[in-house]
Amino acid sequence: MTRDRYGFLLLLHAEWTKFRTVRGWVTGTVAAALLVVLFAVLAGIGGGDGGPDVPVGPDGGPVTDSFYLVHRPLTGDGSVTAAVSAPRSSLPRGLADLRPGRVPWSKAGLIIKAGTRQGSPYAAIMLTGGHGVRMQDGYTRDTAGPAGAAPRWLRLDRSGEEVTGLASADGTHWTRVGTVRVRGLGTTVLGGPFVASPPAVRGMGTSGSVSTAVFEDLHAEGGWADGKWKGEQVGPRSPTFSGYPRNVAGSVAEEGGRLTVTGAGDIAPAVRASLPTGGTLGEILTGAFAALVAVVVIGTQFITSEYRGSLIHLTLAAAPRRGRVLAAKAIVLWTVTFAAGLVGAAVAVPVGGRLARASGVYVFPVAFATELRVVAGIAALLATASVLALAVGAVLRHGAGAVSAVVVGIVLPYVLVAIPFMPAGVSNWAARVTPAAAFAVQQTLVPYDQVASVYTPYEGYYPLPPWAGLGVLAGYAAAALAVAAVLLHRRDA
């Protein structure tokens, strides 16, 4: 071991000794971890009163599975074909006034589904209000079809577990949109026309919609049961279904071989707007915000207390290389805070999640690796924020001023992000370029291109990937440390 390295280890040991011998700093660090756990417990026991079960798709995630279905049973293999008009959508413009509007992901087409149970396997081909022909299955998979003007012909062919979707402009020349394997269909399925009309994004929220489409020349081949087509609303009382606008209901009317179908709802993965009562790991870990203030205070005091008590002269006399002193303080502070945050988050996530589920709250599921990332990310966020506070404290050399500066730099942008009526552009900007971007480490929700919704940090969707968001905070901390090192070297202690 070189002499320089040995000397730096001694410096680390000295700074660690300083930290652990000040009862207030140790107590504050423990309190930060306890705050994370306490808020998780409060969030868990403050859950809802339960309600209808959230529909779950084949991959275990929550889904929206509510639409108007016109169906007959199909046993074995078969196909269904129809000429489908583009869906015409209406949006409420008052308490009971519906006017034509644009719903880009309204859907009118043909579907084969294992049954009317929500979350059951399916495959569908459809015309949409603004995205052309699509073939979808498994709630999360979406395939674009050929471009062209509506109306157009659509067909679904079933062969065992394989379902093929085809589209045609004239009913004669067909283009295959896709072939998917739908596991769990069973021998007998339901199939036929359907219409879905998801809520439309309006400002910072969504508004219910209803859509209507016309199906002509509907014919089925293969093992279809005889009889009339039966209309039915799938999932009318689902927690992911916002219902129909007032004075409107799902329906099917037949006239001259034409079926006019009106429907609402969607077939898609659930997002926060479609499941507002659902909980996330980020909400369980809201105590990280309170813990952040605690570690910021500790971080500034770790350096400003030496200026206040004139102990900095002794420190720099014992270690004349001032940059190494600042580095040693940063390493000790980051390590201690990370360890405390890691313990707090590791306890808070399972305890808070278990209490929330027991209270009837549906918690959006995450993979184990994602849970580990959230726990480690929260710990790294707290640790990096404490180092930023240390650097600002070294620059300002005044505890209250340093705490105020860091709180304004991190907490104020976070508050802007957390305000529900904040314009999406403002909140996304704050979550990109300010230190509050680091809160992206707690993101667990996934936005979907085929679901129009409000994707803002308030709803749990951050504009930066988790580690990139933490990198923004780390960049601020590194820059502040560099400035602090220069000033520490240039000016008198």
C-alpha positions in Angstrom: 0.0 0.0 0.0 1.4 3.4 -1.0 1.9 6.1 1.5 -0.7 8.3 -0.1 -3.3 5.6 0.0 -2.5 4.8 3.6 -2.8 8.5 4.4 -6.2 8.7 2.7 -7.4 5.7 4.6 -6.4 7.3 7.8 -8.3 10.4 6.7 -11.4 8.4 5.9 -11.1 6.8 9.4 -10.8 10.2 11.0 -13.9 11.5 9.2 -15.9 8.4 10.0 -14.9 8.8 13.7 -16.1 12.4 13.6 -19.4 11.3 12.1 -20.2 8.5 14.5 -19.2 10.4 17.6 -21.7 13.2 17.0 -25.0 11.8 18.4 -27.2 14.2 16.4 -25.8 13.0 13.1 -26.2 9.4 13.9 -29.6 9.9 15.3 -30.6 11.9 12.2 -29.4 9.2 9.9 -31.3 6.5 11.8 -34.4 8.8 11.8 -34.2 9.2 8.0 -34.4 5.4 7.6 -37.3 5.2 10.1 -39.1 8.0 8.2 -39.1 5.9 5.1 -40.5 2.9 7.0 -43.1 5.0 8.9 -44.5 6.6 5.8 -44.8 3.2 4.2 -46.8 1.9 7.1 -49.1 4.9 7.0 -49.5 4.6 3.3 -50.3 0.9 3.7 -52.9 1.2 6.5 -54.5 4.2 4.9 -55.6 2.2 1.8 -59.1 1.9 0.4 -62.0 -0.3 1.3 -61.5 -2.8 -1.5 -63.9 -3.1 -4.4 -64.2 -5.1 -7.6 -61.2 -7.2 -8.5 -58.8 -5.6 -10.9 -58.7 -7.7 -14.1 -55.4 -9.3 -14.7 -54.0 -10.3 -18.2 -52.1 -13.4 -19.2 -48.7 -11.8 -18.2 -50.0 -11.0 -14.7 -50.4 -7.2 -15.2 -53.6 -5.2 -14.7 -55.6 -4.7 -17.8 -58.6 -2.7 -19.1 -61.0 -5.3 -20.6 -64.3 -3.6 -21.1 -66.0 -3.2 -24.5 -69.2 -4.0 -26.4 -69.0 -7.4 -28.0 -71.3 -9.0 -30.5 -70.6 -12.7 -30.4 -71.4 -16.4 -31.2 -69.5 -19.4 -29.9 -66.8 -21.0 -32.1 -65.8 -24.6 -31.5 -62.5 -25.6 -33.1 -61.2 -23.7 -36.2 -63.0 -21.1 -38.2 -63.0 -17.6 -39.6 -65.1 -14.4 -39.4 -65.2 -11.6 -42.0 -66.8 -8.2 -42.2 -66.7 -4.9 -43.9 -66.1 -2.4 -41.1 -66.6 1.4 -41.1 -64.2 3.6 -39.2 -65.5 4.3 -35.7 -67.4 7.6 -35.2 -66.7 8.9 -31.7 -68.5 11.3 -29.4 -67.3 13.2 -26.4 -69.3 14.9 -23.6 -69.4 18.7 -23.9 -71.7 19.2 -20.9 -73.7 17.3 -18.4 -75.8 15.6 -21.0 -74.5 16.9 -24.4 -72.5 14.6 -26.7 -70.8 16.1 -29.7 -68.6 14.5 -32.4 -64.9 14.3 -31.3 -61.7 12.5 -32.1 -60.6 9.5 -30.2 -57.5 8.2 -31.9 -57.5 4.8 -30.2 -61.2 4.0 -30.6 -61.6 0.5 -32.0 -64.0 -1.3 -34.3 -63.2 -4.7 -35.6 -63.3 -8.5 -35.0 -62.2 -10.4 -32.0 -61.7 -14.0 -30.9 -61.6 -14.4 -27.1 -61.5 -17.2 -24.6 -64.7 -15.8 -23.0 -66.2 -12.8 -21.4 -64.1 -13.1 -18.3 -61.9 -10.0 -18.0 -58.3 -10.7 -18.7 -58.9 -13.8 -20.7 -56.7 -14.4 -23.8 -57.8 -12.9 -27.1 -56.7 -11.7 -30.5 -58.4 -8.9 -32.5 -58.1 -7.0 -35.7 -59.6 -3.5 -35.9 -59.9 -0.1 -37.5 -59.0 2.7 -35.1 -60.0 6.3 -35.0 -56.6 7.7 -35.8 -54.0 4.9 -36.2 -55.3 2.8 -39.1 -55.6 -0.9 -39.0 -54.1 -2.7 -36.0 -53.9 -6.3 -34.8 -53.6 -6.7 -31.0 -53.3 -9.6 -28.6 -52.3 -10.2 -25.0 -53.4 -6.6 -24.1 -49.8 -5.3 -24.6 -48.9 -6.4 -28.1 -49.9 -4.1 -31.0 -49.1 -4.5 -34.7 -49.8 -1.9 -37.4 -51.6 -3.0 -40.6 -51.4 -1.6 -44.1 -52.3 2.1 -44.7 -55.4 2.9 -46.6 -58.8 4.6 -46.5 -61.7 3.2 -44.5 -64.1 1.4 -44.8 -62.2 -1.8 -45.4 -62.7 -5.5 -44.9 -61.3 -7.3 -41.9 -60.9 -11.1 -41.3 -59.8 -13.3 -38.4 -58.8 -16.9 -39.0 -58.4 -19.3 -36.1 -56.4 -22.6 -36.4 -55.8 -24.1 -33.0 -54.0 -21.5 -30.9 -52.9 -19.5 -34.0 -55.0 -16.5 -35.0 -54.3 -14.6 -38.2 -55.6 -11.2 -38.9 -56.1 -10.0 -42.5 -57.2 -6.7 -44.1 -58.5 -5.8 -47.5 -59.6 -2.7 -49.4 -62.1 -4.6 -51.6 -62.8 -7.9 -49.9 -60.9 -9.8 -52.6 -57.2 -9.0 -52.2 -56.0 -9.6 -48.7 -53.0 -8.5 -46.7 -51.9 -10.5 -43.7 -51.4 -8.1 -40.7 -50.1 -10.7 -38.4 -50.3 -14.2 -37.0 -50.2 -14.7 -33.2 -50.2 -17.7 -30.9 -52.8 -17.2 -28.2 -52.3 -19.6 -25.4 -55.2 -20.6 -23.3 -58.0 -20.1 -25.8 -59.5 -23.5 -25.2 -61.6 -25.5 -27.7 -64.7 -23.2 -27.6 -64.3 -19.4 -27.8 -66.4 -16.4 -28.4 -65.9 -14.3 -31.5 -67.5 -11.6 -33.6 -67.6 -7.8 -34.0 -66.7 -5.4 -31.2 -66.4 -1.7 -30.5 -64.3 0.0 -27.8 -63.9 3.7 -27.1 -61.3 4.6 -24.4 -61.3 7.9 -22.5 -59.8 10.7 -24.5 -57.1 12.9 -23.1 -58.4 16.4 -22.4 -55.9 18.8 -20.8 -54.5 17.3 -17.6 -57.2 14.6 -17.4 -59.3 12.2 -19.4 -62.9 12.3 -20.5 -65.2 9.3 -21.3 -66.1 8.7 -24.9 -68.5 6.5 -26.9 -68.0 5.2 -30.5 -70.2 3.6 -33.1 -69.3 1.5 -36.2 -71.2 -0.3 -38.9 -70.5 -3.9 -39.8 -71.7 -5.2 -43.2 -71.6 -8.6 -45.0 -70.7 -10.3 -41.7 -70.2 -14.0 -42.3 -68.6 -16.8 -40.4 -67.1 -20.1 -41.6 -66.1 -23.2 -39.7 -67.3 -24.4 -36.3 -69.5 -21.4 -35.5 -72.7 -22.2 -33.6 -76.0 -21.4 -35.4 -78.3 -18.6 -34.2 -78.2 -14.9 -33.9 -75.3 -12.7 -32.9 -75.7 -11.7 -29.3 -74.7 -8.3 -28.0 -73.1 -7.9 -24.5 -71.0 -5.3 -22.6 -67.9 -7.0 -21.3 -66.7 -5.8 -17.8 -69.5 -3.3 -17.0 -68.5 -3.0 -13.4 -64.7 -3.2 -13.7 -62.5 -0.8 -11.8 -60.7 -0.1 -15.0 -63.9 0.9 -16.9 -65.0 4.5 -16.6 -68.4 3.8 -18.0 -70.5 5.4 -20.7 -71.3 9.1 -20.9 -74.8 10.0 -19.5 -77.8 8.9 -21.4 -75.8 6.5 -23.6 -75.3 2.7 -23.4 -73.7 0.0 -25.4 -76.0 -1.5 -28.1 -76.3 -3.4 -31.3 -79.0 -2.8 -33.9 -79.5 -4.9 -37.1 -81.1 -3.6 -40.2 -80.9 -5.0 -43.7 -77.9 -7.2 -42.8 -76.0 -4.3 -41.3 -75.0 -4.3 -37.6 -74.6 -0.9 -36.0 -72.6 -1.3 -32.8 -72.0 1.3 -30.1 -69.5 0.7 -27.4 -67.2 2.2 -24.8 -64.1 1.0 -22.8 -60.9 -0.4 -24.1 -58.9 -3.6 -24.5 -55.4 -2.6 -23.3 -52.9 -2.7 -20.5 -54.1 -0.6 -17.5 -52.3 2.6 -16.9 -52.6 5.0 -13.9 -55.4 7.0 -15.4 -57.5 3.9 -16.0 -56.8 2.5 -12.6 -56.5 5.7 -10.4 -57.1 3.7 -7.2 -54.1 1.5 -7.8 -50.9 2.0 -5.7 -47.2 2.0 -6.7 -43.9 1.4 -5.0 -43.2 5.1 -5.4 -46.2 5.9 -3.2 -45.2 3.4 -0.6 -41.8 5.1 -0.5 -43.1 8.7 -0.1 -41.2 8.8 3.1 -38.1 9.3 1.0 -39.2 12.9 0.6 -39.1 13.5 4.4 -35.9 11.5 4.7 -34.4 13.7 2.0 -34.8 16.8 4.2 -33.1 15.0 7.1 -30.1 13.9 5.2 -29.7 17.3 3.6 -29.5 18.8 7.1 -26.9 16.2 8.1 -24.9 16.7 5.0 -24.5 20.5 5.5 -23.8 20.1 9.2 -21.0 17.6 8.5 -19.0 20.5 7.0 -20.5 23.8 8.3 -20.2 22.7 12.0 -16.4 22.7 11.6 -16.5 26.3 10.3 -18.9 27.3 13.0 -16.7 25.9 15.8 -13.4 26.8 14.0 -12.4 23.1 14.0 -11.7 23.4 10.3 -8.3 24.8 11.1 -7.3 21.6 13.0 -8.7 19.4 10.2 -6.7 21.2 7.5 -3.6 21.4 9.6 -3.7 17.6 10.0 -4.5 17.1 6.3 -3.1 20.0 4.2 -4.4 18.6 0.9 -7.8 20.1 1.2 -9.4 18.3 -1.7 -8.7 15.0 -0.1 -10.5 16.2 3.1 -13.6 17.0 1.1 -13.4 13.7 -0.8 -13.1 11.8 2.5 -16.1 13.6 3.9 -18.1 12.9 0.8 -17.2 9.2 0.8 -18.1 8.7 4.5 -21.3 10.7 4.2 -22.5 8.9 1.0 -21.7 5.4 2.4 -23.5 6.0 5.7 -26.5 7.6 4.1 -26.7 4.9 1.4 -26.7 2.2 4.0 -29.4 3.8 6.1 -31.5 4.5 3.0 -31.0 0.9 1.8 -32.2 -0.6 5.1 -35.2 1.8 5.3 -36.3 1.1 1.8 -35.7 -2.6 2.0 -38.0 -2.8 5.1 -40.6 -0.2 3.8 -41.3 -1.9 0.4 -42.5 -5.3 1.7 -44.2 -4.0 4.8 -46.0 -1.1 3.1 -47.0 -3.3 0.1 -48.4 -6.0 2.4 -50.4 -3.5 4.4 -51.7 -1.8 1.3 -52.9 -5.1 -0.2 -54.5 -6.1 3.1 -56.3 -2.8 3.1 -57.8 -3.6 -0.4 -55.4 -1.5 -2.5 -54.3 -3.0 -5.8 -50.5 -2.4 -6.1 -49.2 -2.4 -9.6 -46.9 -5.5 -9.8 -43.2 -5.2 -10.5 -40.5 -7.8 -11.2 -38.1 -8.6 -8.4 -35.3 -6.9 -10.3 -37.4 -3.7 -10.6 -38.1 -3.8 -6.8 -34.4 -4.1 -6.1 -33.7 -1.2 -8.5 -36.2 1.0 -6.6 -34.8 0.1 -3.2 -31.2 0.7 -4.3 -32.2 3.8 -6.2 -33.9 5.5 -3.3 -30.9 4.8 -1.1 -28.6 6.2 -3.8 -30.9 9.3 -4.2 -30.6 10.0 -0.4 -26.9 9.5 -0.4 -26.2 11.6 -3.4 -28.5 14.4 -2.1 -26.5 14.4 1.2 -23.2 14.8 -0.8 -24.8 17.7 -2.7 -25.7 19.3 0.6 -22.1 18.7 1.8 -20.7 20.5 -1.2 -23.1 23.4 -0.9 -22.2 23.7 2.8 -18.5 23.9 1.9 -19.2 26.7 -0.6 -21.5 28.8 1.6 -20.0 27.8 5.0 -23.3 28.5 6.7 -25.6 25.7 7.8 -29.0 27.4 7.4 -28.1 29.0 4.1 -26.8 25.7 2.7 -29.9 23.8 3.8 -32.2 26.4 2.2 -30.3 26.3 -1.0 -30.4 22.6 -1.4 -34.0 22.4 -0.3 -34.9 25.0 -2.9 -32.9 23.1 -5.5 -34.4 19.7 -4.9 -37.6 20.0 -2.9 -39.2 22.9 -4.8 -38.9 21.2 -8.2 -40.3 18.0 -6.7 -43.3 20.0 -5.3 -43.8 21.4 -8.8 -43.7 17.8 -10.2 -46.1 16.6 -7.6 -48.8 19.2 -8.2 -51.6 17.4 -10.1 -52.8 20.4 -12.1 -49.3 21.5 -13.2 -49.0 21.6 -17.0 -47.3 18.5 -18.4 -44.6 20.6 -20.1 -43.6 22.2 -16.8 -43.5 19.1 -14.7 -41.7 17.1 -17.4 -39.1 19.9 -17.7 -38.6 20.0 -13.9 -38.2 16.2 -13.9 -35.5 16.4 -16.7 -33.2 19.2 -15.7 -33.5 19.8 -12.0 -32.1 17.6 -9.2 -35.6 16.4 -8.6 -35.1 14.2 -11.8 -33.5 11.7 -9.4 -37.0 10.7 -8.2 -37.3 8.8 -11.5 -35.5 5.9 -9.7 -38.9 5.1 -8.1 -40.7 4.7 -11.4 -42.4 1.4 -11.9 -45.2 2.2 -14.4 -44.7 1.7 -18.1 -46.3 4.0 -20.7 -47.8 2.3 -23.8 -48.0 3.8 -27.3 -51.4 2.2 -27.9 -52.9 3.8 -24.8 -53.6 7.5 -24.9 -53.3 8.8 -21.3 -51.8 11.4 -19.0 -48.1 10.4 -18.7 -46.7 12.9 -16.2 -44.5 12.5 -13.1 -47.5 13.1 -10.9 -49.1 10.0 -12.4 -45.9 8.0 -11.9 -44.4 8.4 -15.4 -41.0 10.2 -15.5 -39.5 11.6 -18.8 -36.1 10.1 -18.0 -35.1 6.5 -17.4 -34.5 5.7 -13.7 -30.7 5.8 -13.6 -30.5 8.7 -16.0 -32.7 10.7 -13.6 -30.3 9.8 -10.7 -27.4 10.8 -13.0 -28.8 14.3 -13.2 -28.6 14.7 -9.4 -25.2 13.1 -9.4 -24.1 15.6 -12.0 -25.2 18.5 -9.8 -23.4 16.9 -6.8 -20.2 16.4 -8.8 -20.3 20.0 -10.1 -20.9 21.3 -6.6 -18.0 19.3 -5.2 -15.7 20.6 -7.9 -16.6 24.2 -7.0 -16.3 23.5 -3.3 -12.8 21.9 -3.8 -11.6 25.0 -5.8 -13.0 27.4 -3.2 -11.6 25.3 -0.3 -8.2 25.5 -1.9 -8.2 29.2 -2.7 -9.7 30.9 0.4 -8.7 30.9 4.0 -10.3 28.3 6.3 
